[in-house]
């Protein structure tokens, strides 16, 4: 159930029998030949598909995240850490005021990790709240599904290339890019990141067949739905 398809009266009625909701987090940043909004698209979609059979409301994804290393790629956006944490905190405040008490944050971007610490802190500050933080693409079952296809898989490679993240009339390279050194990447300023990374792919082939990608997607949906179903008190 998408919040954008509900009015306030429907939310109020829902809260009489359930207090769960989902907040997706994304990023607007270079993804090679794929959409700049890959992380927003995937976080929101996996959240919506996981929550739909359970009738749990899903908020629109927060589109902007933390991606300072991609500032040399046109179109990429980033917030300051303090701004980002404040925004996510205030979104959680609004969710709490509405009456939700169990929140699954579905994160689509590795750089958004300060929100994971905030999720833990928020639950400690507001003992009536239960906040789970879920890196959907890096969760155990989904990660195993990725590695069963190929161990060389990373940012802007085949593992993020779904029918809904591709761009029309864009031809992808027909090759496998060697995995980049993540330890080197963490040390570089944005202009050097662009020189080192090149087209944006961190390692792996650029595309796999749709059947393979849909099997991976199904694993991600099931794993995310299991978090919504609980337990919530562990």
PyMOL commands that set and color helices and strands:
alter all, ss='L'
color gray80, all
select helices_A, chain A and resi 3-5+8-14+38-52+68-70+81-98+110-112+114-125+136-138+140-149+158-160+182-185+190-197+210-229
alter helices_A, ss='H'
color red, helices_A
select strands_A, chain A and resi 20-25+57-62+102-107+130-135+176-177+204-205
alter strands_A, ss='S'
color yellow, strands_A
deselect
rebuild
show_as cartoon
